[in-house]
Amino acid sequence: NKLDDYYPEMSVLPELIHSGKLRWVTVLDSDRGGNICDESDIDSWAETYPLEEIAILTDPGFELQSTFNISGYPYFVLVNSDLQIEVKGNNNDPYKAVLWAAENIPLDDATAEE
């Protein structure tokens, strides 16, 4: 994966997702042409990025874009189990939240106790 070349610490993310330690939700608001997403865009995304554990939602009203002042994609927000924002990316560092997750969510209980 090309992203792993730039951020090798992200290589742990699939394992965190498969183990249930990290729940990932993808939100699509528009297609590459800027048109509001429809079911075919969700199907295409799911075929391109086939991970059953990842939910794919649409945001046709661009509510998340305005809530988080997003000016580019990808953009990541990490929320805790109480749905409070733990860390979020920004337009200069969109991967900040993902890197935080990779570095701070233990893969196993032994790691958590150290």
N, C-alpha and C positions, 0 to 999 in steps of 0.2 A: 504494500500500500504506500503510495507516494507521501501521504501525510505523516506516516511513521518515520520517513526519512528526515523530516523537519522536526518532528516532535516524537522521538522514540519512546518517551514515557507514555504516550497514548496507546501503545500496543496492548496494554492491559485492558482497555475499554471493552472489547468483545467479551472477555472473560467476566468482567464485572456485570455486564448486561446479561449474559447467559446464566450467571449464578443468582441473579435477582438482587444483587447488592446495589445496582444502579438501574433505575427504570428510565428508559429513554422514550421521549415522545417527539416525533417530528411534526412540525406544523408548516403547512404549505399555504401561502396566500395567493401566489400567482405562478404562472408558468414562465418559461424563458422569454416569451413574447410580452410579458406584462399583463396577460389576461387572467382574470379570476380563475382559480383552480376549479376543476370539476372532477368527477369520478375517474375519468381516463387518466388524469394527471396522477391521482393517487395510485391507480393500478400500475402506471409506468414507473413511479417511484419505488413501489414495492417490488417490482420485477428487477429493477436496477440495484436496489439495496435490500436483498432478501433476508431479513432477520425477523422471525415471528414474534420475538419479544418486544419489538418496537412498534408502538401505536403510531398511526399516521392520521393526522387531523387536518382540516382546512380552516382557514380564517379569511373567508371571503370579504369581510368588512375591514380587514387590515387593522383590527383592534390591537393585536400584540405589537405591530409596528409602531403605532402611536403611543402605546403604553410604555414601551421601552426605548422610544426615540431611535429606532433602528434605521440606519441609512445604507446598510449593506448586509449581504449574506455571505457566509453563514453567520449566525448569531446564536449564542448559547446562554441559557439561564439555568442555574442549578438551584433547585428548591429542596428543602429538607422534608422529613416525613410530616411536618406540621404545615406544609405548603408555604413556608416562609422562604424568601430569597436568601440563599446561602452566599452565592457569588454569581455575578453575571459578567459576560464579556462586555466589551465596548467597541466602538467602531475602529479603534486603533489596535485592539487586541481581542478579536472575536473568540479566540480559543481559551481565554482566561478561565472560564468556568469548567471547561472540559479538562484542562490541565490540572486544575484544583482537584477535580474528582479523581483523576488518575493518580495523583500524588497522595491523596488523603483518605480514600475509601479503601480499607483493608480487604484483601481477597479472602482471607480466612480468619478465624477467631484467634489463632495463635499470633498473627500479626497485630491484631487489635489489642492484645494484652501486653505487647512489648512496650 
